[in-house]
Amino acid sequence: MLRYSKLLQILKSLGKILLKVFVAGISSLLVVLALMWVDHSRETMLPMPTGPFAVGRTTYIWSDTKQQEIMAPKPNTRREVFAWIWYPAVPQKLSRPVEYLPAPWRLALENQIGVLLTKFITRDLSKVKAHSIYNGEVSPQQHSYPVILMRAGLAALTTDYTALAEDIASHGYVVVGFDAPYRTTVVVLSNGKVITRAPQNNADLVGGNEQEDLAKHLVQAWASDMSFALDHLERLNSSDTSGRFSGRLDLKRVGVFGHSLGGATALQFCHDDSRCKAGIDVDGAPLGNVVNEGIKQPFMFLMSDHSNEPGTETCPVLANIRSIYNKLPADKRLHILIKGSNHFMFSDRGAMLMSPLMMRMLRILGIVHIDGRRQITLTSHYISTFFDVYLKGKPASLLNRPTKDQEIEYVHLK
């Protein structure tokens, strides 16, 4: 009986300890969530564009009456793309600023990816301040401007790359990005209809050869969309009903860049469409027949730091990059690495819109080494400079090493 009483006392003491641990854990979790909520609610200002032009932003929805959407879940679905265009604009003191992401898109995104991510892990997108003028007038400083096609990573929204788009546009380019129903996470059409990514187009749901095959199909679809978008830009240049872009697009000087799967898309587009005059792959793994057949246009690989990953020097991705790189003349190729950079921090969301607590944890774990804004600054500088050289004819010495940026490493692939 005495032993039984002692056992009860031990169990009661253990229960109290476990209760205290549980309460402490819950309290700590609530404190963390509270801090993340406070960070979520703060205003976030994107980096100020570094070029001499003010920037405007407008949107279009382009429909294809000839070709169906090959990645739609149902046959006979009309192809559509939602285009976001940033461009050199006339400065306006009382101008209406753009919403970083329009309210219907924010609601659709929250419904698609969940409250935890949109309310705690990232900043409130309604409080992200961009620098673009809504539907501003195109700057008259030049008769026309070169066009840069931009493609986001995998299913990311085009607006996730607003900081890059605004900075490049401020240097005298018309930057055109686009989202596609059934492949982008969410697309909101002009009638309010929301179309989400189809499960069969989600490469994260499969693995191995199946994932690679799907990625190749997606790259081919996105590359086709680039050509489709360029067709519409030609029509816009010939006759824009708003008058904004009529005769203002220099379509003899077209560049393209993309991040991750978008980088693979940029490569494939330059392979498929001779209207591409220069391209950039931002940390994307090459896919498709471009790997073996190569490209003819000047091209830059702008990569994040994979030095801590095992087998980097012998991995298939590097071998595929080398295959394309070595087919290009020495004066038409460039391979740059941003030391300490992270694959996901080429976008606004990864670089500036994550919870500071989350970013601090990633730093402790050794996943993040460079400040996100610094990574965006370096990326936009080298993208603009590359296009300045190969689309505007500026001196190649602007890209020559050595560089004053200590984080930049020029890589020569053998």
VMD Tcl script that draws the C-alpha trace (Angstrom):
set ca {
  {0.00 0.00 0.00}
  {2.88 2.34 0.86}
  {4.55 1.61 -2.46}
  {1.28 2.33 -4.26}
  {1.01 5.73 -2.51}
  {4.58 6.62 -3.53}
  {3.81 5.59 -7.09}
  {0.77 7.89 -7.09}
  {2.90 10.77 -5.79}
  {5.51 10.15 -8.50}
  {2.82 10.06 -11.18}
  {1.23 13.26 -9.84}
  {4.62 15.01 -9.82}
  {5.35 13.77 -13.34}
  {1.92 14.96 -14.46}
  {2.58 18.43 -13.04}
  {5.94 18.59 -14.80}
  {4.42 17.51 -18.12}
  {1.61 20.04 -17.69}
  {4.12 22.82 -17.06}
  {6.14 21.76 -20.10}
  {2.96 21.67 -22.19}
  {1.82 25.10 -20.95}
  {5.31 26.53 -21.54}
  {5.36 25.08 -25.04}
  {1.93 26.47 -25.87}
  {2.89 29.85 -24.40}
  {6.10 29.92 -26.47}
  {4.20 28.99 -29.60}
  {1.65 31.74 -28.96}
  {4.44 34.27 -28.42}
  {6.12 33.21 -31.68}
  {2.82 33.43 -33.57}
  {2.13 36.84 -32.03}
  {5.53 38.13 -33.11}
  {5.04 36.70 -36.60}
  {1.62 38.36 -36.79}
  {3.12 41.74 -35.82}
  {5.79 41.31 -38.52}
  {3.13 40.24 -40.99}
  {1.19 43.46 -40.41}
  {4.10 45.82 -41.02}
  {4.45 47.82 -44.20}
  {7.13 46.62 -46.59}
  {8.70 48.94 -49.16}
  {10.34 47.30 -52.16}
  {13.81 48.57 -53.17}
  {13.82 51.85 -55.06}
  {14.52 51.27 -58.77}
  {18.06 52.37 -59.65}
  {17.52 53.52 -63.24}
  {16.72 57.04 -64.54}
  {13.13 56.27 -65.59}
  {9.94 56.25 -63.55}
  {8.06 52.97 -63.98}
  {4.48 52.27 -65.04}
  {2.55 49.01 -64.82}
  {-0.46 47.78 -66.74}
  {-2.10 44.42 -67.45}
  {-3.69 42.57 -70.36}
  {-5.47 39.27 -70.86}
  {-4.60 37.65 -74.18}
  {-6.69 34.82 -75.63}
  {-5.71 32.38 -78.35}
  {-8.38 31.52 -80.90}
  {-6.09 29.12 -82.78}
  {-4.39 26.96 -80.15}
  {-5.86 25.14 -77.17}
  {-4.35 25.11 -73.70}
  {-2.33 21.88 -73.83}
  {-1.97 21.72 -70.02}
  {-5.67 22.22 -69.22}
  {-7.51 19.35 -67.47}
  {-10.28 19.43 -70.09}
  {-9.86 19.25 -73.88}
  {-10.87 22.16 -76.12}
  {-9.90 24.72 -73.48}
  {-8.91 28.07 -74.97}
  {-5.40 29.23 -74.18}
  {-5.20 32.48 -72.19}
  {-2.38 34.35 -70.49}
  {-2.57 37.19 -68.00}
  {0.19 39.67 -68.88}
  {1.82 42.12 -66.45}
  {3.82 44.88 -68.16}
  {6.30 47.26 -66.50}
  {7.68 50.09 -68.64}
  {9.47 53.48 -68.57}
  {6.84 56.04 -67.65}
  {6.28 59.76 -67.29}
  {6.85 60.77 -63.63}
  {3.68 61.92 -61.90}
  {3.63 63.54 -58.46}
  {-0.02 62.68 -57.80}
  {0.04 59.36 -59.60}
  {-2.00 56.37 -58.50}
  {0.39 53.65 -57.31}
  {-0.27 50.05 -58.26}
  {-1.39 47.46 -55.76}
  {1.51 45.05 -55.38}
  {-1.00 42.24 -55.89}
  {-4.64 43.25 -56.55}
  {-7.17 42.35 -53.83}
  {-8.98 39.60 -55.82}
  {-5.63 37.89 -56.41}
  {-4.69 38.17 -52.73}
  {-7.96 36.52 -51.68}
  {-7.58 33.75 -54.26}
  {-3.98 33.14 -53.17}
  {-4.97 32.94 -49.51}
  {-7.70 30.42 -50.31}
  {-5.25 28.36 -52.33}
  {-2.13 28.23 -50.13}
  {-3.68 28.68 -46.68}
  {-3.85 31.17 -43.82}
  {-0.65 30.05 -42.06}
  {1.52 31.00 -45.02}
  {-0.33 34.18 -45.99}
  {-1.02 35.49 -42.47}
  {2.05 34.47 -40.46}
  {5.02 33.26 -42.52}
  {4.93 36.10 -45.08}
  {4.20 39.82 -44.96}
  {0.73 41.19 -45.67}
  {0.74 41.66 -49.44}
  {-1.76 44.51 -49.13}
  {0.96 46.45 -47.29}
  {3.77 45.78 -49.75}
  {4.58 49.07 -51.49}
  {5.81 48.96 -55.07}
  {7.04 51.96 -57.07}
  {5.07 51.58 -60.30}
  {2.51 54.09 -61.57}
  {-0.85 52.55 -62.43}
  {-1.46 52.77 -66.21}
  {1.01 55.62 -66.54}
  {1.95 57.23 -69.83}
  {5.00 55.75 -71.60}
  {8.03 58.01 -71.26}
  {8.68 60.14 -74.39}
  {12.44 60.23 -73.70}
  {12.95 57.49 -76.30}
  {10.93 56.66 -79.37}
  {10.85 52.95 -78.47}
  {12.21 50.59 -75.85}
  {13.65 47.05 -75.98}
  {11.39 44.31 -74.66}
  {12.32 41.81 -71.94}
  {10.17 38.72 -71.42}
  {10.21 37.46 -67.83}
  {9.12 34.10 -66.46}
  {8.65 33.22 -62.78}
  {9.75 29.99 -61.12}
  {7.51 26.92 -61.43}
  {3.97 28.06 -60.43}
  {4.95 31.36 -58.78}
  {3.04 34.52 -59.61}
  {4.72 37.02 -61.91}
  {4.26 39.74 -59.29}
  {6.59 37.81 -56.97}
  {9.36 39.32 -59.11}
  {8.16 42.93 -58.99}
  {11.44 44.26 -57.54}
  {13.43 42.86 -60.46}
  {10.83 43.97 -63.04}
  {10.66 47.53 -61.71}
  {14.42 47.95 -61.57}
  {14.97 46.60 -65.10}
  {12.15 48.77 -66.49}
  {13.70 51.83 -64.82}
  {16.77 51.28 -67.02}
  {14.76 51.70 -70.20}
  {13.12 48.34 -70.91}
  {9.55 47.14 -71.31}
  {9.35 44.08 -69.05}
  {6.58 41.59 -69.81}
  {5.74 38.75 -67.44}
  {2.70 36.52 -67.60}
  {0.68 33.93 -65.71}
  {-1.27 31.06 -67.23}
  {-4.41 29.30 -65.94}
  {-3.92 25.71 -64.74}
  {-0.14 26.24 -64.37}
  {0.28 29.34 -62.19}
  {-0.80 28.86 -58.55}
  {-3.81 31.12 -59.13}
  {-5.01 33.31 -61.98}
  {-7.88 35.79 -61.64}
  {-9.52 36.74 -64.93}
  {-11.23 40.06 -65.65}
  {-14.68 38.60 -64.91}
  {-13.48 37.54 -61.45}
  {-13.16 33.85 -62.32}
  {-10.38 32.15 -60.35}
  {-8.42 29.33 -62.00}
  {-5.98 27.37 -59.86}
  {-3.12 25.11 -60.84}
  {-4.33 21.69 -61.95}
  {-2.94 18.83 -59.78}
  {-1.55 17.07 -62.85}
  {0.62 20.16 -63.49}
  {2.09 20.20 -59.98}
  {5.64 18.84 -60.20}
  {5.86 18.77 -56.39}
  {3.31 15.93 -56.27}
  {5.48 13.51 -58.25}
  {9.10 12.44 -58.25}
  {11.85 10.80 -60.27}
  {11.39 10.41 -64.01}
  {7.74 11.41 -63.79}
  {8.70 14.75 -62.27}
  {11.36 15.38 -64.92}
  {8.94 14.52 -67.73}
  {6.33 16.88 -66.31}
  {8.93 19.64 -65.92}
  {9.86 19.24 -69.60}
  {6.21 19.52 -70.63}
  {5.80 22.63 -68.49}
  {8.93 24.24 -69.97}
  {7.67 23.58 -73.49}
  {4.25 25.04 -72.63}
  {5.75 28.16 -71.03}
  {8.17 28.64 -73.96}
  {5.23 28.41 -76.35}
  {3.43 31.01 -74.24}
  {6.44 33.33 -74.61}
  {6.12 33.15 -78.38}
  {2.37 33.68 -78.05}
  {2.93 36.73 -75.83}
  {5.47 38.10 -78.29}
  {2.91 37.72 -81.10}
  {0.48 39.84 -79.08}
  {3.16 42.42 -78.35}
  {3.70 42.76 -82.11}
  {-0.01 43.44 -82.53}
  {0.06 45.87 -79.60}
  {2.98 47.67 -81.21}
  {1.09 47.92 -84.50}
  {-2.21 49.06 -83.02}
  {-2.79 49.52 -79.31}
  {-6.37 50.68 -78.75}
  {-5.23 52.62 -75.70}
  {-2.46 54.23 -77.75}
  {0.02 53.49 -75.00}
  {2.34 51.06 -76.77}
  {1.68 51.79 -80.45}
  {5.10 52.07 -82.06}
  {6.81 52.14 -78.66}
  {8.09 48.55 -78.52}
  {11.44 47.77 -80.13}
  {10.75 44.16 -81.07}
  {14.05 43.81 -82.91}
  {15.71 43.88 -79.49}
  {13.98 41.18 -77.40}
  {15.59 39.63 -74.35}
  {14.31 36.97 -71.99}
  {15.09 35.83 -68.47}
  {13.51 33.54 -65.93}
  {14.10 32.05 -62.52}
  {14.28 28.33 -61.74}
  {11.90 26.58 -64.15}
  {11.51 30.00 -65.73}
  {15.24 29.97 -66.43}
  {14.87 26.64 -68.22}
  {11.98 28.22 -70.14}
  {14.17 31.17 -71.18}
  {16.72 28.73 -72.59}
  {14.12 26.73 -74.50}
  {12.49 29.89 -75.87}
  {15.83 31.16 -77.21}
  {16.31 27.75 -78.84}
  {12.82 27.75 -80.38}
  {12.24 31.39 -81.36}
  {14.79 33.42 -83.33}
  {13.16 36.65 -82.12}
  {15.07 36.12 -78.87}
  {18.29 38.14 -79.13}
  {19.75 37.49 -75.65}
  {18.76 35.45 -72.60}
  {19.46 34.76 -68.95}
  {18.85 31.67 -66.83}
  {18.58 32.65 -63.16}
  {19.40 29.48 -61.22}
  {17.39 27.14 -63.41}
  {18.16 23.55 -64.45}
  {18.21 23.24 -68.28}
  {15.65 20.85 -69.74}
  {14.63 19.67 -73.19}
  {16.38 19.51 -76.55}
  {18.22 22.78 -75.91}
  {20.66 20.81 -73.74}
  {22.05 18.85 -76.69}
  {21.38 21.32 -79.48}
  {22.38 24.54 -77.70}
  {21.50 28.12 -78.65}
  {23.04 30.85 -80.81}
  {22.12 33.96 -78.82}
  {24.30 35.58 -76.14}
  {23.37 33.92 -72.86}
  {24.17 34.27 -69.17}
  {23.77 31.76 -66.36}
  {23.27 33.67 -63.10}
  {23.42 31.09 -60.34}
  {22.96 30.86 -56.59}
  {25.63 29.36 -54.34}
  {25.40 25.55 -54.43}
  {28.91 25.06 -52.99}
  {27.60 23.39 -49.83}
  {25.59 20.83 -51.74}
  {27.21 17.39 -52.18}
  {28.31 16.37 -55.66}
  {27.84 19.86 -57.11}
  {30.73 19.57 -59.56}
  {29.45 16.34 -61.08}
  {25.68 16.83 -60.89}
  {23.60 16.51 -64.08}
  {22.43 20.14 -63.85}
  {25.98 21.48 -64.09}
  {26.74 19.03 -66.91}
  {23.73 20.33 -68.86}
  {24.73 23.95 -68.28}
  {28.26 23.11 -69.41}
  {26.89 21.46 -72.56}
  {25.09 24.67 -73.58}
  {27.81 27.05 -72.34}
  {30.63 25.34 -74.26}
  {28.74 25.54 -77.55}
  {28.63 29.35 -77.33}
  {31.46 31.64 -78.49}
  {33.52 33.08 -75.64}
  {32.20 36.60 -76.30}
  {28.57 35.49 -76.08}
  {28.52 33.56 -72.82}
  {28.76 34.32 -69.14}
  {28.44 32.26 -65.98}
  {28.17 34.22 -62.73}
  {27.71 32.93 -59.19}
  {26.43 35.06 -56.30}
  {28.33 33.83 -53.25}
  {26.14 32.94 -50.29}
  {22.94 33.37 -52.28}
  {19.89 31.15 -52.00}
  {17.74 29.72 -54.78}
  {14.46 31.05 -53.35}
  {15.74 34.56 -52.66}
  {15.65 35.75 -56.26}
  {11.96 36.53 -55.72}
  {10.39 39.22 -53.53}
  {8.73 36.57 -51.40}
  {11.96 34.74 -50.63}
  {14.15 37.83 -50.28}
  {11.98 40.40 -48.49}
  {8.51 39.14 -47.62}
  {9.31 36.24 -45.29}
  {8.86 36.60 -41.53}
  {12.09 37.93 -39.93}
  {11.81 35.15 -37.33}
  {11.68 32.59 -40.09}
  {14.67 34.20 -41.83}
  {16.62 34.24 -38.57}
  {15.97 30.53 -38.15}
  {17.15 29.87 -41.71}
  {20.34 31.80 -40.97}
  {20.95 29.75 -37.81}
  {20.47 26.56 -39.81}
  {22.99 27.79 -42.38}
  {20.44 27.88 -45.21}
  {20.56 31.66 -45.72}
  {23.88 33.56 -45.81}
  {23.26 36.77 -47.73}
  {20.81 39.61 -47.10}
  {17.80 39.20 -49.39}
  {17.77 42.80 -50.57}
  {21.45 42.55 -51.44}
  {20.79 39.43 -53.51}
  {18.00 41.23 -55.41}
  {20.24 44.29 -55.96}
  {23.06 42.20 -57.43}
  {20.65 40.18 -59.57}
  {18.90 43.19 -61.09}
  {22.23 44.95 -61.73}
  {23.74 42.05 -63.67}
  {20.53 41.35 -65.59}
  {20.24 44.99 -66.72}
  {23.94 45.23 -67.52}
  {23.89 42.03 -69.60}
  {20.96 43.30 -71.64}
  {22.59 46.74 -71.93}
  {25.58 45.07 -73.59}
  {23.75 42.65 -75.88}
  {20.57 44.61 -76.68}
  {21.71 48.23 -76.48}
  {25.28 47.79 -77.72}
  {27.01 49.13 -74.62}
  {30.68 48.16 -74.07}
  {31.30 44.53 -73.11}
  {33.78 45.85 -70.56}
  {30.79 46.56 -68.31}
  {30.63 42.80 -67.74}
  {34.36 42.17 -67.59}
  {36.01 40.91 -64.45}
  {37.28 41.78 -61.91}
  {34.19 43.20 -60.26}
  {33.90 45.47 -57.25}
  {31.08 43.26 -55.93}
  {32.80 40.81 -53.60}
  {29.85 38.40 -53.70}
  {30.23 37.90 -57.46}
  {32.33 35.07 -58.88}
  {32.90 34.60 -62.61}
  {32.89 30.89 -63.38}
  {34.64 29.41 -66.40}
  {33.18 26.04 -67.28}
  {35.45 23.47 -68.92}
}
mol new
graphics top color blue
foreach p $ca { graphics top sphere $p radius 0.5 }
foreach p [lrange $ca 0 end-1] q [lrange $ca 1 end] { graphics top cylinder $p $q radius 0.2 }
display resetview
